[in-house]
């Protein structure tokens, strides 16, 4: 390095009191290459985990879904056509959109009816289905556990209950896996959550009743969504501020969307719910290879005082990216880290600080609102009166364009304006869904609402990680997600309210979207800001802006460009 360049670097690091300014982790990481072969490798290495996340979350839809077009099974009439069976044995029901009763049959000796040719009439005695149900196979192409076990009529809440227990499991798993992530690292947490999902999903094929299935769904819920979020968090902590938004959101856009879009067609290819369960759970065993492929987070290593290990991880990034980090920068980083007071903070310590507590609670509420909206929109796909598999794939496909757009505009719009805009639009189109003509029009409104809430979910997901200090980032984001799980315990029952009023679920969803847009105003902007390492850093981030700030301040822009100047200086060496 030339004397002139050295002097420039030294001047850049002078503080007002004349002391040398330290080198933080983001500066050190940026010197290893903000984007290069290493980041690209890490990006694609997380692909299976996002697919596993999609399978874990959505698979129950294809295990339990029952078509609303069903009627009582009459074994003695199986030689007749469907129309003949229904017209002979099933009472008409003008209050039903199908024109016939789905839960009652005429009480008769059907062998005698067939031999005598008697025609039933409304005076015949009506009884609940005696031998199970028949389902319209053109609406759902293969038998699910819901069809086999008759989760309709008096048992039509079983699906919602099983899904709620899935999210109760997610709450337990969130605490457990979040603790593992902060205590043992991001990679052990990812492996642990995926193995729980693999075992629970495989065990579900052996169930014989609703209780056993619900227990399996509880344990499958323990794996979600930490089965993908731990690797998301790891990539976030490996990414330089300039590219953090793009890398993390593009992985969701490309990989999670792929898993969600192909799932209906994998299910169709499997042709039976037990095979679907195996196809969506056994691949999670591949997570055992993660420790041999994906490196541990340097930020986590630093939070545990393992400075040399963290430095070695960053130096490895530099080698792969063909960058050289000067010894002076390494030494300065080590000195800065060693001089930083060591703390063993946890989430309870965070809650003792009023400023951090307020922001943390608001982040948790925001995530709760977003997940309730997202899950309720998924649960009501069957009510759109459009092809189930096509509807699911088309609506899931909105993940890709919404998150690609988000990846390139979020840093320019900021987190706060983006959340206000997309949640407001989501609320508007959710209100419209039950009041338009149905069919294609309803599906298009649902597509727009889902498009917007996709952007909201990923924005608040990144927002939560960016506002929390490193020592509690794993457990803190897990708690935020736990709050989301609590919402998704409720959301199946929000969708179930359709049996009372067809418009009620979407009116509730729209109202929650409006509330989320208002809540966004209370959160600090984090666009292009350094992720806080300590509690004090997090409080400084919050205090650096006003309550109603919508745009980044000049100070934020300076901070965002600081690492680029450091890189340019050392690259001239």
C-alpha positions in Angstrom: 0.0 0.0 0.0 1.4 3.5 -0.9 2.1 6.1 1.8 -0.5 8.3 0.3 -3.2 5.6 0.3 -2.2 4.7 3.8 -2.7 8.2 5.0 -6.1 8.4 3.3 -7.2 5.3 5.1 -5.9 6.6 8.4 -7.7 9.9 7.9 -10.9 8.1 7.0 -10.7 6.4 10.4 -10.1 9.4 12.6 -12.8 10.3 15.1 -13.3 13.8 16.5 -11.1 13.0 19.5 -8.2 11.9 17.3 -8.4 8.2 18.2 -8.3 5.4 15.6 -11.8 4.2 14.7 -12.3 0.5 15.0 -13.3 -1.9 12.2 -16.7 -3.5 12.7 -17.8 -6.8 11.3 -19.6 -5.4 8.3 -16.5 -3.5 7.2 -14.3 -6.6 7.7 -16.8 -8.8 5.7 -17.1 -6.3 2.9 -13.3 -6.4 2.5 -13.6 -10.1 1.7 -15.8 -9.3 -1.3 -19.3 -8.0 -1.0 -20.6 -10.4 -3.8 -18.6 -13.1 -5.4 -18.2 -16.9 -5.9 -18.6 -17.6 -2.2 -21.9 -15.7 -1.8 -23.2 -17.4 -5.0 -22.3 -20.8 -3.6 -23.9 -20.1 -0.3 -27.0 -18.8 -2.1 -27.5 -22.0 -4.0 -26.5 -24.2 -1.1 -29.7 -23.1 0.8 -32.0 -24.3 -2.0 -33.0 -27.6 -0.4 -33.9 -25.9 2.9 -36.4 -23.5 1.3 -38.0 -26.4 -0.6 -38.2 -28.3 2.7 -39.8 -25.3 4.3 -42.5 -25.1 1.6 -43.2 -28.9 1.9 -43.4 -28.7 5.7 -45.8 -25.7 5.6 -48.1 -26.7 2.7 -48.1 -30.5 2.7 -51.1 -30.8 5.0 -53.3 -29.1 2.4 -52.6 -32.1 0.1 -52.8 -34.6 2.9 -56.2 -33.6 4.4 -58.1 -31.5 1.8 -61.6 -32.8 1.1 -63.8 -31.5 -1.7 -66.9 -29.7 -0.6 -68.8 -31.7 -3.3 -69.6 -34.9 -1.3 -72.6 -37.0 -0.4 -73.4 -40.1 1.6 -72.0 -43.4 0.5 -74.7 -46.1 -0.2 -72.9 -49.4 -0.8 -76.0 -51.1 -2.2 -76.2 -48.5 -5.0 -72.6 -48.7 -6.3 -73.7 -50.3 -9.6 -75.7 -47.1 -10.5 -74.2 -44.0 -11.9 -73.3 -41.0 -9.6 -76.4 -39.0 -10.8 -78.7 -42.0 -10.2 -77.3 -42.7 -6.8 -77.7 -39.1 -5.7 -81.1 -38.6 -7.1 -82.3 -41.9 -5.5 -80.7 -41.8 -2.0 -79.8 -38.2 -1.2 -82.4 -35.6 -0.2 -82.4 -32.4 -2.1 -81.3 -29.2 -0.2 -82.2 -25.9 -1.8 -80.1 -24.0 0.8 -77.0 -25.8 -0.4 -75.0 -24.5 -3.4 -74.9 -28.1 -4.7 -78.7 -28.7 -4.6 -78.5 -31.8 -2.4 -77.7 -32.7 1.2 -74.0 -33.5 1.8 -74.6 -35.0 5.3 -77.9 -36.8 5.1 -79.4 -39.7 3.3 -82.8 -41.3 3.1 -83.4 -44.2 5.4 -84.5 -47.3 3.3 -83.8 -50.9 2.5 -82.0 -50.2 -0.8 -82.1 -53.7 -2.0 -85.9 -53.6 -1.8 -86.0 -50.2 -3.4 -84.0 -51.5 -6.4 -86.1 -54.6 -6.8 -89.4 -52.8 -6.5 -88.5 -49.6 -8.3 -89.9 -47.4 -5.6 -89.1 -43.7 -6.0 -88.1 -41.8 -2.9 -89.9 -38.6 -1.8 -89.5 -35.9 0.8 -91.7 -37.8 3.3 -89.0 -40.5 3.7 -87.1 -40.4 7.0 -83.7 -38.6 6.7 -80.7 -39.8 8.7 -77.0 -38.8 8.9 -74.6 -40.7 6.6 -74.4 -44.3 7.7 -71.5 -45.7 5.7 -69.2 -42.7 5.1 -69.1 -40.4 2.1 -68.4 -40.3 -1.6 -66.4 -37.4 -3.0 -66.3 -35.8 -6.4 -63.0 -37.1 -7.8 -62.9 -34.5 -10.5 -62.3 -31.8 -7.9 -59.6 -33.6 -5.9 -57.8 -36.3 -7.8 -56.7 -38.8 -5.1 -57.8 -40.0 -1.7 -56.6 -37.9 1.2 -56.7 -38.8 4.9 -59.6 -36.4 5.3 -61.6 -38.4 2.8 -60.6 -41.8 4.2 -61.5 -40.8 7.7 -64.5 -38.7 6.8 -63.5 -35.3 8.1 -66.7 -33.7 6.8 -70.1 -32.7 8.3 -69.8 -33.2 12.1 -66.0 -33.6 11.8 -65.4 -30.9 9.3 -63.3 -28.9 11.8 -60.7 -31.7 12.1 -58.5 -30.2 9.3 -58.4 -26.8 11.0 -57.7 -28.4 14.4 -54.8 -30.5 13.0 -53.3 -27.4 11.3 -53.7 -25.5 14.6 -51.7 -28.2 16.4 -49.1 -27.9 13.7 -48.6 -24.3 14.6 -48.7 -25.1 18.4 -45.8 -27.4 17.5 -44.2 -24.5 15.7 -44.4 -22.4 18.9 -42.6 -25.1 20.9 -40.1 -25.7 18.1 -39.5 -21.9 17.8 -38.3 -21.8 21.4 -36.3 -25.0 21.2 -34.7 -24.3 17.8 -34.1 -20.7 18.6 -32.3 -21.7 21.8 -30.2 -24.2 19.8 -29.4 -21.6 17.2 -28.0 -19.1 19.8 -26.4 -21.8 22.0 -24.9 -24.2 19.4 -25.0 -22.4 16.1 -27.2 -21.9 13.0 -26.2 -25.2 11.3 -27.0 -27.5 14.2 -30.3 -25.7 14.5 -31.1 -26.2 10.8 -30.2 -29.9 11.0 -32.2 -30.5 14.2 -35.4 -28.9 12.8 -35.2 -30.8 9.5 -34.7 -34.1 11.2 -37.7 -33.6 13.4 -39.7 -32.9 10.3 -38.4 -36.0 8.5 -39.3 -38.3 11.4 -42.7 -36.7 12.0 -43.7 -36.8 8.4 -42.7 -40.4 7.9 -44.5 -41.4 11.1 -47.8 -39.9 9.8 -48.3 -42.7 7.3 -48.8 -45.1 10.2 -51.6 -43.2 11.9 -55.1 -44.8 12.4 -57.1 -41.9 13.8 -57.3 -38.2 14.1 -55.5 -38.0 17.4 -52.4 -39.8 16.1 -52.4 -37.7 13.0 -52.6 -34.5 15.1 -49.6 -35.6 17.2 -47.6 -36.1 14.0 -48.6 -32.7 12.8 -47.5 -31.2 16.1 -44.0 -32.6 15.7 -43.9 -31.6 12.0 -44.8 -28.1 13.2 -41.7 -28.1 15.4 -39.6 -28.3 12.3 -41.4 -25.3 10.6 -40.1 -22.7 9.7 -36.8 -23.1 11.3 -36.0 -25.8 8.8 -35.3 -23.0 6.3 -35.1 -19.9 8.6 -31.8 -20.9 10.2 -30.1 -21.0 6.8 -31.9 -17.8 5.9 -30.4 -16.2 9.0 -27.0 -17.6 8.2 -27.0 -16.1 4.7 -28.2 -12.8 6.1 -25.2 -12.8 8.5 -22.8 -13.6 5.7 -24.1 -10.9 3.4 -22.6 -7.4 3.2 -25.1 -4.6 3.8 -25.1 -3.5 0.1 -26.4 -6.9 -1.1 -28.2 -8.2 2.0 -31.7 -7.5 0.8 -31.2 -8.9 -2.7 -29.5 -12.2 -1.6 -32.0 -13.0 1.1 -35.1 -12.2 -0.8 -34.0 -13.7 -4.1 -33.5 -17.0 -2.3 -37.1 -17.0 -1.1 -38.3 -15.9 -4.5 -36.5 -18.6 -6.4 -36.4 -21.5 -4.0 -39.4 -21.3 -1.7 -41.6 -20.5 -4.7 -40.2 -23.6 -6.5 -41.2 -25.8 -3.6 -44.7 -24.3 -3.3 -45.5 -24.4 -7.1 -44.4 -27.9 -7.7 -46.0 -29.4 -4.6 -49.5 -29.8 -6.1 -48.1 -31.6 -9.1 -45.9 -33.8 -6.9 -49.0 -34.7 -5.0 -50.9 -35.5 -8.1 -48.0 -37.7 -9.3 -47.9 -39.5 -5.9 -51.7 -40.2 -6.2 -52.2 -41.1 -2.5 -51.8 -39.1 0.7 -49.3 -41.5 2.3 -47.0 -41.3 -0.6 -47.3 -37.5 -0.5 -46.3 -37.6 3.2 -43.2 -39.6 2.4 -42.3 -37.5 -0.7 -42.4 -34.3 1.4 -40.7 -35.5 4.5 -38.0 -38.1 3.7 -35.9 -35.6 1.6 -35.4 -33.5 4.8 -32.9 -36.2 5.9 -30.5 -34.6 3.4 -30.0 -31.8 5.9 -27.5 -34.1 7.7 -25.0 -33.1 4.9 -25.3 -29.4 5.8 -22.3 -29.3 8.3 -20.1 -30.6 5.5 -21.3 -28.0 3.0 -22.4 -24.8 4.7 -20.1 -22.9 7.1 -21.2 -21.6 10.5 -22.0 -17.9 10.8 -19.1 -15.7 11.7 -21.5 -13.3 13.5 -22.5 -16.2 15.8 -18.9 -17.2 16.4 -18.1 -13.6 17.4 -21.0 -13.5 19.8 -19.5 -16.6 21.5 -16.0 -15.0 21.7 -14.5 -17.2 19.0 -12.8 -14.4 17.2 -10.1 -16.5 15.4 -12.7 -18.9 14.1 -14.8 -16.0 12.8 -11.7 -14.4 11.1 -10.8 -17.7 9.5 -14.4 -17.9 8.0 -14.1 -14.4 6.5 -10.6 -15.1 5.2 -12.0 -18.2 3.5 -14.6 -16.0 1.8 -11.8 -13.7 0.6 -9.8 -16.7 -0.8 -12.8 -18.0 -2.7 -13.6 -14.5 -4.0 -9.9 -13.9 -4.8 -9.6 -10.9 -2.5 -6.7 -10.1 -0.2 -7.5 -8.7 3.3 -4.6 -6.6 4.6 -3.1 -7.7 7.9 -3.6 -4.2 9.3 -7.4 -4.6 8.7 -7.4 -8.0 10.3 -5.5 -6.8 13.4 -7.7 -3.7 13.7 -10.8 -5.9 13.5 -9.5 -8.2 16.2 -8.5 -5.3 18.4 -11.9 -3.7 18.0 -13.7 -7.0 18.8 -11.5 -7.7 21.8 -12.0 -4.1 23.1 -15.8 -4.5 22.8 -17.3 -5.4 26.2 -18.4 -9.0 26.2 -21.9 -9.7 27.3 -24.1 -12.8 27.6 -27.4 -11.1 26.8 -30.6 -12.9 26.2 -34.1 -11.9 25.2 -35.1 -11.2 28.8 -32.3 -8.6 28.9 -33.7 -7.1 25.8 -37.2 -6.8 27.3 -35.7 -4.9 30.3 -34.8 -2.0 27.9 -38.0 0.0 27.2 -36.9 1.2 23.8 -35.9 -2.2 22.5 -38.9 -3.8 24.2 -41.3 -1.5 22.4 -39.7 -2.1 19.0 -39.5 -5.9 19.6 -43.2 -6.1 20.5 -44.2 -4.1 17.5 -42.1 -6.4 15.2 -43.7 -9.5 16.8 -47.2 -8.0 16.2 -46.3 -7.1 12.6 -45.2 -10.6 11.9 -48.3 -12.0 13.6 -50.6 -9.9 11.3 -48.7 -10.9 8.2 -48.7 -14.6 8.9 -52.4 -14.6 9.8 -53.2 -12.9 6.5 -50.9 -15.3 4.5 -52.2 -18.5 6.0 -55.9 -17.4 5.8 -55.5 -16.7 2.1 -53.9 -20.2 1.7 -56.7 -21.9 3.6 -59.5 -20.2 1.6 -58.2 -21.3 -1.8 -60.8 -24.1 -1.9 -63.5 -21.4 -1.6 -62.5 -19.6 -4.8 -64.7 -21.9 -7.0 -61.7 -22.5 -9.4 -59.5 -25.6 -10.1 -57.7 -26.3 -6.8 -54.3 -27.4 -8.2 -54.2 -24.6 -10.7 -55.3 -22.0 -8.1 -52.7 -23.2 -5.6 -49.9 -23.1 -8.1 -50.8 -19.7 -9.6 -51.3 -18.1 -6.2 -48.0 -19.6 -5.0 -46.2 -18.4 -8.1 -46.8 -14.9 -6.9 -44.0 -15.5 -4.5 -41.4 -15.2 -7.3 -42.3 -11.9 -8.9 -43.2 -10.3 -5.6 -40.0 -11.2 -4.0 -37.8 -10.4 -7.1 -39.4 -6.9 -7.1 -38.9 -6.6 -3.4 -35.2 -7.6 -3.7 -34.5 -4.7 -6.0 -36.7 -1.9 -4.6 -36.8 -2.5 -0.8 -33.5 -0.7 -0.1 -34.7 2.3 -2.2 -38.2 2.5 -0.7 -37.2 1.6 2.8 -38.9 -1.0 5.0 -41.6 1.3 6.4 -43.0 2.8 3.2 -43.0 -0.7 1.6 -45.0 -2.3 4.5 -47.5 0.5 4.6 -48.1 0.3 0.8 -48.3 -3.5 0.4 -50.5 -4.1 3.5 -52.9 -1.4 2.5 -53.3 -2.9 -1.0 -53.6 -6.4 0.5 -56.4 -5.2 2.7 -58.3 -3.6 -0.2 -58.2 -6.8 -2.4 -58.9 -9.1 0.5 -62.1 -7.1 1.1 -63.0 -7.5 -2.6 -62.6 -11.3 -2.8 -66.0 -12.4 -1.4 -68.0 -9.6 -3.1 -66.9 -10.1 -6.7 -68.5 -12.6 -9.0 -66.5 -15.6 -8.0 -64.4 -18.0 -10.1 -61.6 -16.3 -12.1 -62.4 -12.8 -10.7 -62.1 -14.0 -7.1 -58.9 -15.9 -7.9 -57.4 -12.7 -9.5 -58.2 -10.7 -6.3 -56.7 -13.4 -4.2 -53.6 -13.4 -6.4 -53.1 -9.6 -5.9 -53.7 -10.0 -2.1 -51.2 -12.8 -1.9 -48.7 -10.9 -4.0 -48.8 -8.0 -1.5 -48.7 -10.1 1.6 -45.7 -12.1 0.2 -43.8 -8.8 0.0 -45.0 -7.8 3.5 -43.9 -11.2 5.1 -40.4 -11.0 3.7 -40.0 -7.4 4.5 -40.9 -7.9 8.2 -38.8 -11.1 8.3 -35.8 -9.1 7.2 -36.8 -6.1 9.4 -36.9 -8.3 12.5 -33.4 -9.7 11.9 -31.9 -6.2 11.1 -33.3 -4.5 14.2 -32.1 -7.1 16.7 -28.5 -7.4 18.1 -26.5 -10.4 17.2 -26.5 -12.0 20.7 -30.3 -12.4 20.5 -30.9 -12.4 16.8 -31.6 -16.2 16.6 -33.9 -16.4 19.6 -35.4 -13.0 18.9 -36.4 -13.8 15.4 -37.6 -17.2 16.6 -39.9 -15.5 19.1 -41.2 -13.1 16.4 -42.0 -16.2 14.3 -43.6 -17.9 17.3 -46.0 -14.9 17.4 -46.7 -15.7 13.7 -47.4 -19.3 14.6 -49.9 -18.2 17.2 -51.7 -16.3 14.5 -51.6 -19.4 12.3 -53.1 -21.4 15.1 -56.1 -19.1 14.7 -56.1 -18.6 10.9 -57.6 -22.1 10.0 -60.6 -21.2 12.2 -60.8 -17.8 10.4 -61.1 -19.7 7.1 -63.6 -22.0 8.8 -66.0 -19.0 9.5 -67.0 -19.3 5.9 -69.6 -21.9 7.0 -71.4 -19.1 8.8 -70.9 -16.2 6.4 -69.1 -16.5 3.1 -67.7 -13.0 3.3 -66.6 -13.1 7.0 -63.0 -14.6 6.6 -61.8 -12.1 4.0 -63.3 -9.1 5.9 -61.3 -10.2 8.9 -58.2 -10.6 6.8 -58.6 -7.2 5.2 -59.1 -5.5 8.6 -55.9 -7.1 9.9 -54.0 -5.9 6.8 -55.2 -2.3 7.5 -54.1 -2.6 11.2 -50.7 -3.9 10.1 -50.2 -0.9 7.8 -50.8 1.4 10.7 -48.5 -0.5 13.0 -45.6 -0.2 10.5 -45.3 3.5 11.3 -44.0 2.7 14.8 -40.9 0.7 13.6 -37.4 2.2 12.8 -36.1 2.2 9.3 -33.2 -0.2 8.8 -32.5 0.1 5.0 -28.8 0.0 4.2 -27.9 0.3 7.9 -25.3 -1.9 9.7 -26.9 -4.8 11.6 -26.5 -4.0 15.3 -23.9 -6.2 17.2 -24.9 -5.0 20.7 -27.9 -3.8 22.6 -26.4 -0.3 22.5 -26.0 -0.5 18.7 -29.7 -1.4 18.4 -30.8 1.5 20.6 -28.6 3.9 18.6 -30.2 2.7 15.4 -33.7 3.3 16.8 -32.8 6.8 18.3 -31.2 7.9 15.0 -34.6 8.6 13.4 -38.0 10.1 14.3 -41.2 8.3 15.0 -42.7 9.2 11.7 -39.6 9.1 9.5 -40.4 7.6 6.2 -37.1 8.1 4.3 -33.5 7.4 5.1 -31.5 10.2 6.5 -28.2 11.5 5.3 -26.5 9.6 8.1 -28.0 6.4 6.9 -26.7 6.9 3.4 -23.2 7.7 4.7 -23.2 4.5 6.8 -24.4 2.5 3.8 -21.5 3.8 1.6 -18.8 3.5 4.3 -18.0 -0.1 3.5 -17.7 0.6 -0.1 -15.0 3.3 0.6 -13.1 0.9 2.8 -13.1 -1.8 0.1 -11.9 0.7 -2.6 -9.1 1.8 -0.3 -7.7 -1.7 0.3 -8.2 -2.8 -3.2 -5.8 -0.1 -4.3 -3.1 -1.8 -2.2 
